[in-house]
Amino acid sequence: MTACYRTRPDGLDLFVRLTPKSSVEAIDGLQETADGATHLAVRVRPVPEKGAANAALEKLLAKRLGLPKRAVSVVAGSTSRLKTVRLTGDAAELAEAVDAAIRLAEQGKGR
């Protein structure tokens, strides 16, 4: 599988497959879609109404990656399960944090 993010001069674009209305909030690891694209699978509790699920996604990623909330924002796919989330900061450090979160998820510790 390939990476679920693309580096930018000011950070990363993280590709996420969001599952709203879950019983738990968690990062589940990597998933590959039918077209071969790789996404980070994330579950949140809120329903996808009035941006609640997107806000929960931003909050969860900020907390798990150790970022301020203002450094995480959904920039594409706001009404879709497949989203692009922009992480602002040092690209190398962000990539390391995302990779660490994926490793934890694969060990079953993504909650």
Buried (B, 14 or more C-beta within 10 A) or exposed (E): EEBBBEEEEEBBBBBBBBBBEBEEBBBBBBBEEEEEBBBBBBBBBBEBEEBBBBBBBBBBBBEBBEBEEEBBBBEEBEEEBEBBBBBBBEBEBBBEBBEEBBEBBEEEEBE
